[in-house]
Amino acid sequence: MGSAEKSSAARTARTEEMRRAGQARERRNRILVVAASVVVVAGLVAGGVVLVQAQSDDGGGSAADDAKTAGKFATDADGVRAWRGTLGREHVTKSVDYPVTPPVGGDHNPVWMNCNGDVYEDEINPTNAVHSLEHGAVWVTYNGDAPEAEVEALAAKVRKTPYTLMSPVDGQEDPVVLTAWGHQRTVTGAADPAVDAFLEKFVQGQQTPEPGAACTGGLSK
């Protein structure tokens, strides 16, 4: 077995282990949420309180405030741009004014985009994609300048790599960009060695805020 195949097998085993851990954590969280909801409802009934307005956890404020993102990129020796600063992680239900395109993190929609090797032909909501990044996914994006052959080759690579997703982003400056939580890299195409290096390092990598969290069960379009 070649080194590339060994690396792919190791990455697959690692992501599967993290996925199982994430599922167990999600089951525990659901139990806690249900229990907390019962307590809240009982308290409202006992006090005769009537809830007249549902309020989301974004607490109002502007889209720029929602991002809670401040900082700038610093380019590492391997060519990866790392975000030096803060990245908000609140759940919001409206648009977020991210400082970079594609965004590398920040406040995001409560629902993630499916990222189990999912390839989207149309643009997707960045607030959902950022939630996928929080789960340890790598987001492959391209603009109209990317050659069709490269787009197809990248899509084939994404489809066989768990914890990845791909979509067009017309507003990005470079033809092809790879993004993980807090990290980003421009590449020339599918054959660029930096693609495999980025996937190896950042798919469920150390930067992941919620390792093992689901990449299925979210939005599919």
LINMOMO-V258489 format. One record per residue. SS is DSSP state (@ for helix, = for strand, . for the rest). PHI is phi in whole degrees, -180 to 180 (none if undefined). Layout:
ss | phi
SS | PHI
SS | PHI
This chain:
ss | phi
. | none
. | -73
@ | -64
@ | -64
@ | -67
@ | -62
@ | -63
@ | -65
@ | -66
@ | -66
@ | -65
@ | -64
@ | -64
@ | -66
@ | -67
@ | -66
@ | -63
@ | -68
@ | -63
@ | -63
@ | -65
@ | -66
@ | -63
@ | -63
@ | -66
@ | -64
@ | -63
@ | -63
@ | -65
@ | -63
@ | -63
@ | -65
@ | -64
@ | -61
@ | -62
@ | -65
@ | -64
@ | -62
@ | -64
@ | -64
@ | -61
@ | -61
@ | -66
@ | -66
@ | -65
@ | -62
@ | -88
. | 68
. | -89
. | -109
. | -81
. | -103
. | -151
. | -84
. | -123
. | -74
. | -79
. | -83
. | 67
. | 75
. | 87
. | -83
@ | -62
@ | -64
@ | -65
@ | -59
@ | -63
. | 46
. | -118
= | -139
= | 147
= | -159
= | -82
= | -130
= | -87
. | -79
. | -63
. | -86
. | 89
. | -82
= | -87
= | -107
= | -78
= | -103
= | 154
= | -100
. | -131
. | -62
. | -135
. | -79
= | -87
. | -131
. | -110
. | -121
. | -68
. | -123
. | -89
. | -76
. | -78
. | -134
. | -128
. | -68
. | -71
. | -107
. | 154
. | 123
. | -58
= | -156
. | -65
. | -62
. | -106
. | -89
= | -81
. | -58
. | -139
= | -95
= | 76
= | -85
= | -116
. | -107
. | -80
. | -111
. | -63
. | -118
. | -68
@ | -62
@ | -68
@ | -77
@ | -65
@ | -64
@ | -62
@ | -63
@ | -61
@ | -61
. | -84
. | 97
. | -87
= | -107
= | -106
= | -97
= | -129
= | -149
. | -113
. | -67
. | -86
. | -73
. | -60
@ | -58
@ | -63
@ | -70
@ | -61
@ | -65
@ | -67
@ | -66
@ | -62
@ | -63
@ | -68
@ | -64
@ | -60
. | -104
. | -123
. | -59
. | 61
= | -138
= | -149
= | -146
= | -161
= | -76
. | -138
. | -66
. | -83
. | -80
. | -77
. | -96
. | -60
= | -134
= | -134
= | -110
= | -133
= | -125
. | -60
. | 79
= | -143
= | -153
= | -149
= | -88
. | -130
. | -87
. | 167
. | -63
. | -82
. | -62
@ | -57
@ | -66
@ | -66
@ | -64
@ | -64
@ | -67
@ | -61
@ | -62
@ | -83
@ | -111
. | -67
. | 54
. | -80
. | -65
. | -75
. | -66
. | -68
. | -128
. | -61
. | 85
. | -66
. | -64
. | -117
. | -125
. | 82
. | -103
= | -87
. | -112
. | -165
